[in-house]
Amino acid sequence: MTTDPAVLLEAVERLRSSAGEVRLPLDLERAAPARTARRELEQQLDDYVLPRLRSLDAPLLAVVGGSTGAGKSTLVNSVVGHEVSRAGVLRPTTRASVLVHHPDDARWFTGTRVLPGLARVGGDAAGVEDPGAVRLVPTPDLPAGLALLDAPDIDSVVQANRQLSRQLLSAADLWVFVTTAARYGDAVPWDLLREASQRGTSVAVVLNRVPPEALQQVRVHLATMLRDQGLGQSPIFTVPEDELEEGRIPERHAGRVRGWLHSLALDARARAVVIRRTLDGTLGSLGGRATALAGAGREQVEAWRVLEQGPRTAYQDALESVGQGVQDGSLLRGEVLARWHELVGTGEFLRSVEVGVGRVRDRVTSFLTGKEVSSEPLGEALQSGAAALITSHGQVAASTAARSWRQAPGGRSLVEAHLELGRSTPDLAEQVERLIRDWQRDILEMVREEAGSRRTTARYLAFGVNGLGVLLMLVVFSATAFIPTGAEVAVGAGSAVLAQRLLEAVFGDQAVRAMALKARQSLLGRVEELYAAQRSRFDAALQEVAVSEDALAELESSAAAVEGAR
């Protein structure tokens, strides 16, 4: 034990606080046992370690536990000398646990010093069937300094009973393990005995209902098994198979167990040895348990990062695909190409492009001066094409991100809890339309600013701000170095070149290149913001299962502090 109990208590309180901050929300392979281990760690700190550190002189709590039908309640009644715990005839028995204590020790148990999560009921409430309660039974037949707690079956078919039994055993200064000649080799009790050994818990074994002819053989075998588990110093009490007397073990057999327990109660030094052995063992186990919990938490962090990256990659790929689609000329086909032909025709202007750029400006100017040009159909076709491109890749990104979660550790249950993530938001198309309209306003404003004093020239007036804006969109939706493949693509490429030449006739080469770059960046910036908003749904879902690395570091630090204070 530490030479300064206050320092140790403070360190354990810090450990309890930090353990409560560790979350394990993702359904990873090791998550379920880690959650169980965390719950058991918190319960043992609350139920046993902290109460014991705060009051080392409190009565020794002996928890009587064992398998179904081993005779735990019968043993408790026999030790006390009268019925205090109702033996279960039907299995499983669901009832409040029974804590028997001397009346002078009532102050140690009536409050929430130990087992704070269990409600207290009076000793006369024998029929209480609430497993979340503990029934306090004061009796002068049990000496002061000792309390007996009759726990549920450790192998009960009712999960809540099994969990409560483990919780109560973890709160014990002394575990009185009751088994029978027929059941002492069962796996479940030995799993708990192994844990008790690893944590340094003091254990006594009552081997009940042993046939007299097999008593020596069974006892030797049980002693060997206990020694193999590091429990060779644990006392063994054998109770031969015999008729019960008034529902209790005959005095000639029960007297040995009662005498040993009473001697612990009456000998302060012996009682302190048992208490300190168990407390030291439990304190020694805290570091490893906290480290294992922190390890499970770091697995959660790594899995969380993988989940975080999935949607980011999906929407980044979508943005890059839109960027490629904006520049590769794929939008200058179909409906867009038809509307362009309606605007300028196909023959004369394309031939002019082929002859050479040098004469295009003059011919375009003379052709267009004074002629009213309607660019609205072409503009609408460009809008529709761009909107379809952005919407399609947004929808693909949502399904791709959801699929990445389904395939990642811990992600499937997250997707199942948020099925809507597999699809874009219902208003995506509307958002995209608004995005395109806002972008068009940017383009028109750009054209107005660039035109400046040119607004009265024939070339400017021939198209007007709307027409020039549409021509700029055509240039934006074409590659800088476009290599045509196929007839339709070749015509689309020629259309983009012609649109660029028409703009250059008004603004000049350098201005057109700068405007096209700025317009493209504006569009992709808006798309990036739109996709970020769509991806934020995944981010919000991830925040529900976030794991704090700071909490894990604090857990490890507090565990080290406990180790240093011991």
Protein Blocks (a to p, Z undefined) as FASTA:
>chain_A
ZZblklmmmmmmmmmmmmmmpccfbccfklmmmmmmmmmmmmmmmmmmmmmmmommbccd
ddddddehilmmmmmmmmnopafbdcdfbdcddddddddddfklmmmmmmmmboklbccd
dfklmmbccfkbccddddfkbcghiacdddddfkbfblklmmmmmmmmmmpfbdcddddf
klmmpmklmmmmmmmmmnopacddddehiafklmmmmmmmmmmmmmmnopampccddddd
dddeehiacfklmmmmmmmmmmmmmmmklmmmmmmmmmmmmmmmmmmmmmmmmmmmmmmm
mmmmmmmmmmmmmmmmmmmmmmmmmmnopmmgcjlmmmmmmmnojmlmmmmmmnomklmm
mmmmmmmgopacdfklmmmmmmmmmmmmmmmmmmmmmmmmmmmmmmpghklmmmmmmmml
mpccfklmmmmmmmmmmmmmmmmmmmmmmnmmmmmpmklmmnommlmmmmmmmmmmpcfb
dcdedjklmmmmmmmmmmmmmmmmmnopklmmmmmmmmmmmmmmmmmmmmmmmmmmmmmm
mmmmcccfklmmmmmmmmmmmmmmZZ
